[in-house]
Amino acid sequence: MLVLVNLMLFAQEKSTDINVDINKNNGGNWYTSPWVWVVGAAVFIILLVALVGGGRSKSTSGSGEKVTVTKTVRRDEI
């Protein structure tokens, strides 16, 4: 019985050829590079400032002047 179990265990054994290949800075994923994150953050901040600053410049006149219109009605007496 033990010989039969031993034969079954050896039949399950596979070759253990392990190949670990780590390519650092050589054909890796583009999003793992730190400069990609820095450039992306800079573009995001520039777009955010442009959108927020553009909305603010339209709502304020900037000159500080106030225009007042006065109407005078005169009727001719006949």
Secondary structure, 3 states (H helix, E strand, C coil): CHHHHHHHHHHHCCCCCCCCCCCCCCCCCHHHCHHHHHHHHHHHHHHHHHHHHHHHHHHCCCCCCCCCCCCCCCCCCC
